[in-house]
Amino acid sequence: MIHVKSLGVWEMAKQICPICNETKMGFTNSEKIKDGKICQNCIIKIGLKPNAWNNDKILSSVTVDQVKEMVANGDIFNYDDEKNKRKQEKQQSKNDYIELLKSFKENKAPKIEGIYIDQKSKRFFVPVSLTQFEKLEPFSNLVDYEPVLRTNSKTKHHGLTRAVVGGVALGGVGAIVGASTGHKDYSMISKMSIILRFSDNYTYEMKFISTETKVGLATKTAEKQMNDVATILENILTENKVSEPAKSTSANSLADELTKLSGLKDAGILTEDEFNQQKAKLLNN
């Protein structure tokens, strides 16, 4: 009795193939596509072998609607063609990456703590690494940055740790950290970094110091580099803020001019033809 009920639940859990609308699909007679599953009968209809090891490479980018269209038209996948297509796409992606990296090097953009800052093309670029995917961001996408400083005060008897975060707390541009050798309240720096934030929610942390380091030449060098980067970032943010009102002002000016024209037409000062001519001039400028 329990077995029958369990079987009923199992049957109810099965889905009908969205392509043929006939086959009940389970774990063993269906394969995943981009937006769902299809049965093995329909897999065969589009020229593939059920449970073939490389099916997922082909089916992962195929939708239900695309499979329906293929079945309706009698189209099939060709393994060799698909293999060559993906090989070409991979090679093209590799070539694009090489060209992109080359452009940053040609512009002599400095690579600072893993990220290129190209003031000529106005772009940031994080090249691919073992721990990082490649990422390209235009300067206009930068919305904020956050300086981070963690310091330790070490004595024979105890250790004191404090963290200061944010440009304002750290003194602003040109003096984010301050003269590290001049501080008597701490003798070690365990972290010195800048977190970049972009409009697409991407963040990147530039780590100038990431391990406990005694205050001295190394921390002074890191401090200078950090302040230099902060100055660049401040300039970028300032430019971004200047650009936004300009766009808004331009749009508002156009709206005002169109409203004035409409008023002149309504008052009978401009004819319909004259209104349309002036309107076209404004929109084309």
C-alpha positions as CSV (number, residue, x, y, z in Angstrom):
1,M,0.0,0.0,0.0
2,I,2.8,2.4,0.9
3,H,4.6,1.4,-2.3
4,V,1.5,2.2,-4.4
5,K,1.1,5.7,-2.8
6,S,4.8,6.4,-3.2
7,L,4.6,5.4,-6.9
8,G,1.6,7.7,-7.3
9,V,3.5,10.6,-5.9
10,W,6.5,9.7,-8.1
11,E,4.2,9.7,-11.2
12,M,2.7,13.1,-10.2
13,A,6.2,14.5,-9.8
14,K,7.1,13.7,-13.4
15,Q,6.8,16.5,-16.0
16,I,5.5,16.2,-19.5
17,C,8.1,17.0,-22.2
18,P,7.4,20.6,-23.4
19,I,8.4,19.7,-27.0
20,C,6.2,16.6,-27.8
21,N,3.7,17.1,-24.9
22,E,3.5,13.3,-24.6
23,T,6.5,11.8,-22.8
24,K,6.5,11.8,-19.0
25,M,10.0,12.8,-18.0
26,G,11.9,11.4,-15.1
27,F,15.5,11.4,-14.0
28,T,16.6,8.7,-16.5
29,N,14.7,9.7,-19.6
30,S,15.3,13.5,-19.8
31,E,18.1,16.0,-20.2
32,K,18.5,19.6,-19.2
33,I,18.4,22.5,-21.6
34,K,18.8,26.2,-20.9
35,D,15.3,26.8,-19.6
36,G,14.0,23.4,-18.7
37,K,14.1,19.7,-19.7
38,I,13.2,17.7,-22.7
39,C,12.7,14.0,-23.2
40,Q,15.2,11.6,-24.9
41,N,12.8,11.0,-27.8
42,C,13.1,14.7,-28.6
43,I,16.8,14.6,-28.0
44,I,17.0,12.1,-30.9
45,K,14.8,14.3,-33.1
46,I,17.3,17.1,-33.0
47,G,20.2,14.8,-34.0
48,L,21.7,14.1,-30.6
49,K,22.4,10.8,-28.8
50,P,20.7,10.3,-25.4
51,N,23.0,10.9,-22.4
52,A,26.0,11.6,-24.7
53,W,28.9,13.1,-22.6
54,N,29.0,16.3,-24.6
55,N,25.3,17.0,-24.9
56,D,25.4,19.5,-22.0
57,K,27.8,21.7,-24.0
58,I,25.3,21.9,-26.8
59,L,22.0,21.9,-24.8
60,S,23.1,24.4,-22.1
61,S,22.5,27.3,-24.5
62,V,19.4,26.0,-26.2
63,T,15.9,27.0,-25.2
64,V,12.5,25.2,-25.4
65,D,11.4,27.5,-28.2
66,Q,14.5,26.8,-30.2
67,V,14.1,23.0,-29.9
68,K,10.4,23.3,-30.9
69,E,11.5,25.3,-34.0
70,M,14.2,22.7,-34.9
71,V,11.7,19.8,-34.6
72,A,9.1,21.7,-36.7
73,N,11.7,22.4,-39.4
74,G,13.4,19.0,-39.2
75,D,16.7,20.6,-38.3
76,I,19.4,18.7,-36.4
77,F,22.6,19.4,-34.5
78,N,25.9,18.2,-36.1
79,Y,28.4,17.3,-33.4
80,D,31.4,18.3,-35.6
81,D,29.8,21.6,-36.5
82,E,29.0,22.4,-32.9
83,K,32.5,21.4,-31.8
84,N,34.1,23.6,-34.4
85,K,31.7,26.5,-33.5
86,R,32.5,26.4,-29.8
87,K,36.2,26.1,-30.6
88,Q,36.0,29.2,-32.8
89,E,34.0,31.1,-30.1
90,K,36.7,30.1,-27.5
91,Q,39.5,31.3,-29.8
92,Q,37.7,34.5,-30.6
93,S,37.2,35.2,-26.9
94,K,40.9,34.6,-26.3
95,N,41.8,36.9,-29.2
96,D,39.5,39.6,-27.9
97,Y,41.1,39.3,-24.4
98,I,44.6,39.6,-25.9
99,E,43.6,42.7,-27.9
100,L,42.0,44.3,-24.8
101,L,45.0,43.7,-22.7
102,K,47.3,44.9,-25.4
103,S,45.3,48.2,-25.6
104,F,46.0,48.9,-22.0
105,K,49.7,48.2,-22.3
106,E,49.9,50.4,-25.4
107,N,48.3,53.3,-23.5
108,K,50.9,52.7,-20.8
109,A,48.2,52.3,-18.2
110,P,49.6,51.5,-14.8
111,K,48.6,48.2,-13.3
112,I,48.2,48.9,-9.6
113,E,47.4,46.0,-7.2
114,G,45.9,43.9,-9.9
115,I,43.9,46.5,-11.8
116,Y,44.8,48.7,-14.8
117,I,43.7,52.3,-14.6
118,D,43.8,53.8,-18.1
119,Q,43.3,57.5,-18.1
120,K,43.6,57.7,-21.8
121,S,40.7,55.4,-22.7
122,K,39.0,56.1,-19.3
123,R,38.6,52.5,-18.3
124,F,39.5,50.1,-15.5
125,F,40.5,46.6,-16.3
126,V,41.1,43.5,-14.1
127,P,42.9,40.8,-16.1
128,V,42.0,37.2,-15.5
129,S,44.0,35.4,-12.8
130,L,43.7,32.2,-10.7
131,T,41.4,34.1,-8.2
132,Q,39.7,36.6,-10.5
133,F,37.6,36.7,-13.6
134,E,38.4,39.5,-16.1
135,K,36.4,42.6,-15.7
136,L,36.2,45.8,-17.7
137,E,34.6,48.9,-16.3
138,P,34.4,52.4,-17.8
139,F,35.4,55.3,-15.5
140,S,31.7,56.5,-15.7
141,N,30.7,53.3,-13.8
142,L,32.7,54.2,-10.7
143,V,30.2,55.4,-8.0
144,D,32.3,55.3,-4.8
145,Y,35.6,54.2,-3.2
146,E,36.4,53.3,0.4
147,P,39.9,53.6,1.9
148,V,40.6,51.0,4.7
149,L,43.3,51.2,7.3
150,R,43.8,48.7,10.1
151,T,46.6,49.4,12.6
152,N,48.0,47.6,15.6
153,S,49.8,48.9,18.7
154,K,52.2,46.2,20.0
155,T,53.8,46.2,23.5
156,K,55.2,43.5,25.6
157,H,52.0,43.1,27.6
158,H,49.2,43.6,25.1
159,G,48.1,44.4,21.6
160,L,45.6,47.0,20.5
161,T,43.9,46.9,17.1
162,R,41.9,49.7,15.5
163,A,40.3,50.1,12.1
164,V,39.6,53.4,10.3
165,V,37.4,53.2,7.2
166,G,36.4,56.0,4.8
167,G,38.1,58.9,3.1
168,V,36.7,61.5,5.5
169,A,37.9,59.7,8.7
170,L,41.3,59.3,7.1
171,G,41.8,62.9,6.1
172,G,40.6,63.0,2.5
173,V,42.5,63.1,-0.7
174,G,46.3,63.5,-0.4
175,A,46.2,62.5,3.2
176,I,44.1,59.3,3.5
177,V,46.4,57.6,5.8
178,G,48.6,60.4,7.0
179,A,52.3,60.2,7.6
180,S,52.4,56.7,9.0
181,T,55.8,57.1,10.5
182,G,54.6,60.1,12.4
183,H,52.0,58.2,14.4
184,K,53.0,57.2,17.9
185,D,49.8,55.5,18.7
186,Y,50.5,52.5,16.5
187,S,53.6,50.7,15.3
188,M,52.1,48.1,12.9
189,I,49.7,48.2,9.9
190,S,47.8,45.0,9.1
191,K,45.7,46.3,6.3
192,M,45.8,49.3,3.9
193,S,43.4,49.1,0.9
194,I,40.9,50.9,-1.3
195,I,37.6,49.3,-2.2
196,L,36.2,50.4,-5.6
197,R,32.4,50.2,-6.1
198,F,30.8,50.3,-9.5
199,S,27.2,50.9,-10.7
200,D,26.7,47.3,-11.7
201,N,27.4,46.2,-8.1
202,Y,30.9,45.0,-8.9
203,T,33.5,45.7,-6.3
204,Y,37.3,45.4,-6.4
205,E,39.7,45.8,-3.5
206,M,43.2,47.2,-4.1
207,K,45.3,45.7,-1.3
208,F,48.4,47.8,-0.7
209,I,49.2,46.0,2.6
210,S,47.4,42.8,3.6
211,T,49.7,41.3,6.2
212,E,51.0,42.8,9.5
213,T,53.8,45.2,8.6
214,K,55.9,47.3,10.8
215,V,55.6,51.1,10.2
216,G,58.6,52.2,8.1
217,L,59.7,52.5,4.5
218,A,57.3,49.8,3.2
219,T,54.3,51.4,4.8
220,K,55.3,54.9,3.6
221,T,55.7,53.5,0.0
222,A,52.2,51.9,0.3
223,E,50.8,55.0,1.7
224,K,52.0,57.2,-1.1
225,Q,50.7,54.7,-3.7
226,M,47.3,54.6,-2.0
227,N,47.1,58.4,-1.9
228,D,48.1,58.7,-5.5
229,V,45.3,56.3,-6.5
230,A,42.8,58.1,-4.3
231,T,43.6,61.3,-6.1
232,I,42.9,59.7,-9.4
233,L,39.6,58.2,-8.1
234,E,38.5,61.6,-6.7
235,N,39.1,63.2,-10.1
236,I,37.1,60.4,-11.8
237,L,34.2,60.9,-9.4
238,T,34.3,64.6,-9.8
239,E,34.2,64.3,-13.6
240,N,31.3,61.8,-13.3
241,K,29.3,64.2,-11.2
242,V,29.9,67.1,-13.7
243,S,28.8,64.9,-16.6
244,E,25.4,63.9,-15.0
245,P,24.0,67.5,-14.5
246,A,25.1,68.4,-18.1
247,K,23.0,65.6,-19.5
248,S,20.1,66.5,-17.3
249,T,20.4,70.2,-18.2
250,S,20.4,69.4,-21.9
251,A,17.3,67.2,-21.6
252,N,15.5,69.9,-19.6
253,S,16.5,72.6,-22.1
254,L,15.1,70.6,-25.0
255,A,11.8,70.0,-23.1
256,D,11.5,73.7,-22.3
257,E,12.1,74.7,-25.9
258,L,9.5,72.2,-27.1
259,T,7.0,73.5,-24.6
260,K,7.6,77.1,-25.8
261,L,7.1,76.0,-29.4
262,S,3.8,74.3,-28.5
263,G,2.7,77.4,-26.7
264,L,3.4,79.6,-29.8
265,K,1.5,77.2,-32.0
266,D,-1.5,77.1,-29.6
267,A,-1.5,80.9,-29.5
268,G,-1.6,81.0,-33.3
269,I,1.8,82.6,-33.7
270,L,3.2,79.6,-35.5
271,T,1.4,77.5,-38.1
272,E,1.4,73.7,-38.0
273,D,4.1,73.5,-40.7
274,E,6.3,76.1,-38.9
275,F,5.9,74.3,-35.6
276,N,6.9,71.0,-37.2
277,Q,10.0,72.6,-38.9
278,Q,11.2,74.2,-35.7
279,K,10.5,71.0,-33.7
280,A,12.5,68.9,-36.2
281,K,15.5,71.4,-35.9
282,L,15.5,71.1,-32.1
283,L,15.3,67.3,-32.2
284,N,18.1,67.0,-34.7
285,N,20.5,69.2,-32.9
